[in-house]
C-alpha cells in the first residue's frame, strides 16, 4: 500500500512540474496532477513488474529505499505521461 501511495504522490508532483516546464502541455494544475498520478501508478506498476522483488518489503518492515524508488519512478512516469497527454489534448483542441 505504501508503494502505491508513493507512486501516486510522485506522479502527481511529476505531472504538475511537467505541465509548467514542457511547453504546450499545460492543462491546468488539477488536471496535470491527476494525469501525472495516473501515469505514476501505471509506470510504477510496470517498473515493479520489470524489477520483480526489488520494490517490496524488507523483512516485513518498510524499506525506505524501495519507497523512494517508487516515488521517483512514479514522478518520472507522471512527467512523461502528462507531457504526452497534454500535447495530444492541445493538438486536438487546435
N, C-alpha and C positions, 0 to 999 in steps of 0.2 A: 504493500500500500504506500509506503514511503517513497518508493521509486516512482510510482505513478504521480504522486503529488509533486515530486521534484521535476518530472518531465513536463507537467502542466505549467508550473511556475516558470521554469526555464524557457519553455516555448512561448509563453505569454510575454516575457521580458524580451526574448529574441525577436518576436513578431513586432512588438512596439518599437524596438530600436530599428529594425529593418524598414518599417514604414516611414520613419523620419530620415533615414540615411539614403536609401535607394530611391533615386529619382523616378517618379511615375508609378510608385507602388503604394502610396499612402491612401488608405481607405477610411481614415478616421481612427482615433485612438482605441475605441472599444472594439471595432471590427478587426483592427490589426492584432490586438491582444488575443481575441477569440480564434482567429485563423492561425496565429502563431502557436497557441496552446494545442489546437488540434494537430498541427504539424509536429509539435514537440512530442506528443504522445505517440503519434504514428512513427516518427523517426526513432524515438526511444525504444519502442517495441521492436522495431526492425533491428536496431543495434543490439538489443538484448538477445534477440534470436540468433544473430550472427556471432556474438561473442560467447554465448552459452552461459556458463556458470560464473562469469566474471562480474555479473551485476546483481548477485544475490546477497544473502545474509552471511556474516562471518560468525560461525559458532552460535547461531541463534540471536545475536545482538545486531545492532545497527552498524553497518560498515560505512564509515564516513566517506571513504574513497569511492565506493560504488555510488553513494548518494550524490556526491559532487559530479561524478562521471555522468550520471543520469541527467542532472541539471544542465551540464554543459552540452551534452548530446541533444537534449531537448531544445536548448536555446539555439543551437546551430540549425537543427531541423526546422524549428519555428521560423527562423530568419529566412531560410531557403523557401519554405512553403509560402510564407506571407509575401515575399518578393514576387514569386511566380504568380500567385493568385491575384495580387494587386495589379500587376502588369496586364494580366489577361482581362481583368474586370475593366481596367482603364481603356484597353483596346476595344472591348465590346461596347462601351459607352460612347466611344467616338472621340 
